[in-house]
Amino acid sequence: MPLTATAYETEIQPTAGPRIEHRQPVATLTGVTKRYGSALALDRLNLSLRPGEIVALLGPNGAGKSTAIKLLLGLSSPTSGSVRVFGSDPRNAATRTRVGAMLQVSRITEMIKVREHLDLFRSYYPRPLPVSDIVRIAQLQGIEDRLFGQLSGGQKQRVLFALALCGNPDLIFLDEPTVGMDIEARRGLWAEIRVLSALGKTVLLTTHYLEEADALADRIIVINKGRVISEGTPAEIKRSSGGRRIRCHTALSHELLQSLPTVTSVESSGEATIVTAIHAEKVVREMLLRDETLSGLEIASPALEDAFLALTKT
C-alpha cells in the first residue's frame, strides 16, 4: 500500500528545527572546485537544492555527479569553494542525522535479515521511522525475514531505499534507485518518491533512465566536465534541443521550410519530412497556408534523451 501524505504525515516530519522556508536552500555548492591530483572533477560549480523539490542531476560518465554528491554528504572536501547542508558543514553529526543516502557503491552484509538491517540502521538516528512505515514505503512486505543475500536485484534496491529512509531524513540522495527493478516496481517507487517530496523532503536523484528524470524531477541540472551546462524544468530542458518535431508529407522544399521562423532543422525520413521548430503550431499553420496537399501530420514533443545528447555532445 503506497504511502500517502494523509496517512503518514504525523510520522514523517523534518527531524530537527522548524519547517524550512521554501526560499531557503537545503544544500548548496558555491564556487566549488575539486581536484584529484591534476584531474579537475568540478570546476567552480554552483548548485542549490530547495525544500520539497525533486532534482535530477544528470551528466555523462565522468561529468562530476558522484563528486558533487560526495561533497554534499561530507565524504569529501572541496579544493576550494563552500559546501553547506542545512546551513552548516555536511560533516557535522547533527547534519548527518537529517540526511539519507542510497548509493550504488553501498555494500551491506548479505547474511543478516532485512528486518535486522532496518533495526540496525534505525538505531543510528534520534528519531527513526517505525519499521512498519519503512516496510510500507519501500514495498518490503513479505521479505522482511529473508536474508539480504537471497533477494533479487530489484528487491535489494528496495532494501537500500528503505535504509536511506530509516532516519526520517529531510534530504535524500538516490543514486540510480531503480536499477534492476521491473516496470511495476519502478513506477511504485516513483510514487513513493513523489509523496516524500509532497511531505517536504528534498530528493536529489541521479539516473541513467532519462524517462525517470522526466517523470519525477521538478528541476533538472545537467553537468559536464565539472560545470553546470543547463538547468530548468524537464520541459525547459527538452525545449533546449531545438523545439518540437513536425512529421508530415509536404511538397514544400527543405529550403523554404528552413526559412520559416523558429525552424531549427529540416530532414527527410523516407517519404516523410521532419521539421523541428521551437513554435511548432505557428510553423504548421504556415505550412498549411502554403501547401494544400500537406498530409500525415504529426507533432511530437522532444524526448529528454534528445536534449541530453545535444547538450553533452563534444
N, C-alpha and C positions, 0 to 999 in steps of 0.2 A: 504493500500500500504506500503510494508516494507521500512524502512529507508535504504538509500544507501549512501555510502561514497561520491559519486559524488554529490548527490542532497543536502546533508546537511553538508558537511564538513566546509562550511563557518559559520554555526551556532554552531556546536558542536566542540569547541576547548577548550584546557585547560584554566581554569578560572583565573590563575594568573601566572605571570612569563613566562619565555621561556619554550619551549617544553623540557620535561625531557629527558636526555640522557638515552639510553636504558640500560646501565650498572649500572645506579644508582637506588637503590631500592626506591620505592614509600613509602613503610612502612616496619618497622622491629620490631620484638620482639627479644631481645637479652638477653639470660640467664634469662628469666622471670620465676619467681616463684610466684604463687598466692595461698594464704591460706585463707580459710574461717573457722576461729577458728582452730580446729585440723584437718580439712579436707584439703587435698592437691589437688587443682584443676589443677594447672600447675606446672611442675617440671623442672626448668631450660630450658624452651622451647626457641628454636631458630626458627624464621620464617621470611621470607622476601618475598615481593611482588614487581615485576618489572613492568615498564610501558608497557601497551598494552597487558598484558597476562591475561588469564582466569585461575584462580587457584581454584581447588575444594578442600575444607577442609573436609575430611571425618573422621569418627570415630564412635564407638558405643555411645549410650546414656551415658552421664556422662564422656566422654573422655576429655572434656575441650574445645570443639569447641566454645560454647557460651561465655565462659570466655575469650578466646582469642579475639573474636570479640568485646566484651565489652571493653577490654583494648585498642584495636585499634580505637574504637570510642570515647575513652575518658570518657566512662561511669563508669569506674572502674580504680583503680590504682594498680600497681603490689606490691606485698610484697617485692620483690627485682628484680633487673634487669632493663632493659631500654626498653621503648616503644617510637618509633618515627614514625611520619607520615609527609611526605614531609619535613623531616629533623628537625621537631620541636615537641613540646608537642601536642598530639592529642586534648587536651582540649582548645588550642588556638582558638580564634574566627576565625582568618584568615584561619586556617587549616580546621575548620569545614565547612566553605563555599565551600570547594573543595571536600567534601565527601557526598555521598548519601547512604542511607541505607533502605533496605526493610527487616524488621524483623518480625518473627512470633508473637512476643509479641506486635506488633503495634496495637493501638486502635485509631480509628478516629471517629468523630461524624457521626452518621448514618442519621441524619435528615437534612443534607445540601446536595446540589447537587454536582455531580462530578466536574463540571466546577468551582464551588465555592471552592472546596478543592484545585484544581490546582492553582487558583488565590491566595489563602491564602499561600500555600507553596512557590510559586514563589516570594511572597513578602519578604521572609526571606533572599533572596540571591541578591548579587550585579549585577550578570549577568545571570539571569534566561533564560531558553529556552523559545521561543514563545509557547503559548498554542497549536497552530496548529501543531507544531512539536511533542510536547509531546503526543498529541492525536494520531498522526500517529504512533509513535514509540510503544506506549503501546496498539495500536489497540482498541481505545476507541470510534471510530466513531459510532454515533447513541445513545450513552448512556451518553453524556456529561451533559444533563439536567435532568437526573434521580437522585433521592435520593440515596445516597450510601447504605442505609439500604434496598433498594428494589432490589439490584443487586444479581446475583447468586454468588456462591463461587468463580468460575473462574473469573468472572468479577471484583469482589472485589480484587482478586490477581493482575489483570492488573492495577487497580487503584493504588494499593500500589506500584507497579513497577513504574508507572508514577510519583508518588510523590517522589520516590528516584532519579528521573532524573530531577526534576524541576530546581535545581540549576546548571545544566550543570556540574556535578561533574567529577573530574579526577579519583576518586577512588570510586567504588560502591560495597557495601556489599549486597548480595542477599541470604537471608536465606529461603530455601525451596520455591523458587519463583513460581513453577508451581503446587503447591498443589491445587487440586480442578479443574484443567483445563483438558479439553478433549485433545485427541491426536493432533488434528489440531492446537488448541490454544497453546499447549505446544511447538510444533515444530516451530510455528510462533514466539514465544518468544525466542527460541533458536537462530533463525536467527537474531533477533534484538540484542541479546547479542553479537553475533559474529561481527556484524557491529560496535558496541560500542568499542570492542577490536581493530578492524581494524583502528578505529579513534584515537587510543592511550589511551583509557580508560583502567584502570586496574579493573578487576572484581574478587572479592572473593566470591565464591559460596559454600554454604552448601546445601546438598540434600540427601534424603534417596533413591532417584531414581538413582541407580548406573549407569544405561544406560545414564542418563542425564550427569553425570560427565564424562563418557566415550566419549560421543558425543561432549561435549563442551570444556573440560579442556585442556589447553596446558600443565599443570602440576597438579599433584595430590599430596596432603600432607595428609598422614594418621596418626592420632594421637590416642593414647590410654593411659589412666591413666596419662594424662598431659604431655606426651612426644611424639615426632615425632618418629614413628616406621618405616616409609617408605616414600620415596619421589621420584618422577620421572614422566615421561610422562605416559599416560594411558597404552601404550604398555609395558613400563618397569615395571609398577606395575603388570600388568597381567602376565608377564613372571615370576614374583617372586612366583607365585603359583605353579611352577614346570614345566612349559612349555605347549606345545600344546598336544591335545588329539588325539590319533590314534584309531579309532574303526574299527575292521575287524573280519573276520573269519580266524583262523590260527590253524595249527597243532602244532605250536611251544609251548613248555611248558612255564609256568609262570617263572620258574627258569631261563631258557635260556633268555627270554625276559628281565628279571630284570638285567641280566648281561651285556646287551648291553650298550654302552657308552651313557650317558646323560639321560637314562631312570630313572624316579623318582618313578613311581608306575605302577603296573600291576593289573588289576582286571577283573572279569567276569561280564557280563551283559546278562543274558540269555545264548544264544549260542555264543554271540559275546565276544571278548576280547577287553578291553580298556587299551591302553598303553599311559602313559603320559611321554613326553620326551621334553627336552629343545631344542634339534635339531631333530625335528620330521622327516624331509626329509631324513637325514642320517640313522635314525633308520628304516624307511620304506624301503630304498634301501637294507639295511642289511637283513631285514625280507624277501624281495622278493628273495634274493640270497639263503636263507636257506629254503624257503617254496614255492614251485611252485604252491601249491594249494591255496595260500592266496587269499581271495576274500572279496567283500563287503567293500572295503577300503574307509574310510572317515577320513579326517584330519580337526580338528576344533581348532580355537584359544580359549584360556581360556576366560571365562567371567570375568569381573571385580568383580562380586559378589564372585566368587570362590577365587580370590586373596584376597579380603577384608576379607572374613571369615577366610582364612588361616592366615592372618596377625594378626587378632584381637582375635583369639580364645585363651582362657587362659588354 
